[in-house]
Amino acid sequence: MSTQTGNGLGRVTIPSILKKKSRGEKIVMLTAYDYQTARILDDSAVDIILVGDSLGNVIMGYENTIPVTVEESLHYTKAVARAVKRLPVITDMPFLSYQVSHDEALQNAGKFLKEGGAIGVKVEGASPFRIETIKRLVDAGIPVMGHLGLTPQSVYKLGGFRTQARKPFAAVDVVRKSVELEAAGVFSIVLENIPSEVAKEATAAVEIATIGIGAGPDCDGQVLVINDILGFSGDFIPPFVKRYAEMGEVIKDAVSRFSDDVRSVAFPAEEHTTKMSDENREKFYEILSKEKKR
Ligand code: KIV
């Protein structure tokens, strides 16, 4: 049962996300990296906030997610978690924060929950080592989201941000790995940039929720990077992104009108300006004129 919050929307929990799949209700996930955006999402019809390591590209201007550190992710996770009363916050574990050892993975995941205020973490891949890591995290009570298909932290190995699992054996591998991730205890799997047939079969093969990005309509939910849907990202727009606003244009227009107002002294107007009381003004000019005569 969901607890109602001030905005009338229910609190979303891991069990309530799992229930959505059994009821055939789609799951909506968006990224957020800052307090104000997270506040808006918490008051909207979204189900999960992901503090994606896409923050490397969209917030920090890195070329990809590889340079993102635990400290950077923690910083943005804290800002998001401070704003949120209703939604689960999941943080992407940065590159090399979970690949070195299971113990280190546990320590770092723990930081996102204990210090960051996230309720779970996302990790990429499903190698035997990763499966063992996931089991350790889940055993410690940490909800884990998996990530298959195009795994951006392997961008150099993959040779770019290309669609994955186009060929039959690679496609079967995604379905098989989805089942392995489920057995390891993940509550959900992001399926990124794979053919829709593959995502459909992976979704049918597991009881946990699949959340697609560039993986067609048959996943249990969809995720996009918030800057992409708002039209507030770079010139490159992945083909699977749909823009719902052109915030870049909105910002440019607002900044241009502000600049015009400053230059024409239309801003600040009377209503943006503080004045002294008549009594204080009189006294002020009196003291000032005495000062000037000295
Ligand atoms: O880093 C990210 O934002 C992600 C999503 C796009 C799934 O991993």
Residues whose N, C-alpha, C, O or C-beta is under 5 A from the ligand:
A	BS01	KIV	T31 G52 D53 S54 V190 V223
